[in-house]
Amino acid sequence: MGFPSVVDRVIEYILINYRWVFVCFFLLPASLLYEIYNYGRNWIIVKLNSAPKLHHRKVQNVQKQVQNWRASGMTVPMCTSRPGWQTMSLSKPKYKKKLWNIDINLIDILEIDVEKQTVRVEPLVTMGQLTATLDPLGWTIPIVPELDDLTVGGLIMGTGVESSSHIYGLFQHICVSYELVLADGSLVTCSKESDPDLFYAVPWSYGTLGFLTAAVIRIIPAQKYVKLNYHPAYSLDDAVKVFEEQSMKKDENDFVEGLLFSADQAVIMTGNFSSTCEPGKLNEIGKWYKPWFFTHVRKALEEGPGHEYIPLREYYHRHTKPLFWEVENIIPFGNNIIFRYLLGWMMPPKVSLLKVTETKAITNLYENNHIIQDWLVPVKSLKESLLNFHDAVQVYPVWLCPFNLPNDPGMVHPVGEREELYVDIGVYGVPKVPEGTKYHAVNTTRNLEDLVAKVGGFQMLYADSYRTKEEFRQMFDHRLYDKMRDQLECKKAFPDVYDKVSKQARSH
């Protein structure tokens, strides 16, 4: 009995203090094999065009499971059976163990309609899968949220944003229709025209109105490259001014993004589709041996303004290799040129595999000494918000992504009656606190949540929320959501959205 405990302690010590050993020699190869399998399977499915034929059968299986739940007496609410470790959120939701699990294995691209300029997909289709399919055909979806493994379903039921969002809005705003299995087992398709109440209630509902089985998304013509311009700024005022000005230029900039490297140093990037590339200006940032994108961007602070051309798909997934900058905490030497050339082709490790191999000690370490949050605030409150975040956590780089927020019904819309420009402030990393003090995750996050709510902002639902139910309902408009919950008889069928996204729900 004594020997296993010694082994366990040794493994625990290695995973906490030398996690890079485990990641480099086990998780990276496992992640690569997993990726090869997924892309190979997707290629075969697309070539054989078998997904549309199988979709109806798979949806019927979901309906049958819902009917079985109803026949069982509906004693506990339903949720998908997808394990919590497979989601992109760093939290591992515990509520699934208490609910009736429905298997939804819907992972295929169903149809690309060039005439209608739409693509129909199942909810577990990923951004990497979608861009790999559309890019060779000369098409793209208008918003491609950054990380390869983000799924369509997660981006609809939660949310998604990218550097083209100052034109197109959030991911939900490029969706044409949703197909869902409801609490009574029926299959419905909703759009702005056919069922606007349900259509506008689905985004941000986190799977608490029905099971998403397909979505139709707009596509637009794509070009081969993105011409990316770098605008360094050396004060917070200058950074905010340039960022806001460029975000307003929808007709001039296809893409806008900012990286804040300190309280007074930032690089604002603007980009445009391009069919050609200037000689000597191509940067294939997606190659395995290339430096991590955020470190490449930081050079503009020394080199000054400039521009280059990046292949479109590589631009879309520019932050994937280092998971923005999170991999730096796991593999500190990951951006070293020797590592990049020898092992960079296997990057990044899968978030899902990182989660499933986490020990309790690592989980506690992350929860108590790490912050991963995306705050959505009006751009007019950007400077105020950045100063608040600096005072609270001093985590850099900070990701800035502008998006247009229309005054549509649903959980999230501007305070006023008109559409408004918002910005996603992404804060990912280890907080810095004054020497001799300790970082308090709960108190700090709650204070920041209050500051975001005060300016009419929102918190992305993938992140830990410490708000009470009443505070959560004040941040998000529940009027349409509550109406649809009553109309579709969801209260027995699905948990309330708060009961799936609050920190308490995810940890108990």
Summary of the structure (lengths in Angstrom):
residues: 508
radius of gyration: 22.4
end to end distance: 29.9
largest distance: 69.1
contacts: 1664
relative contact order: 0.13
helix: 43%
strand: 21%
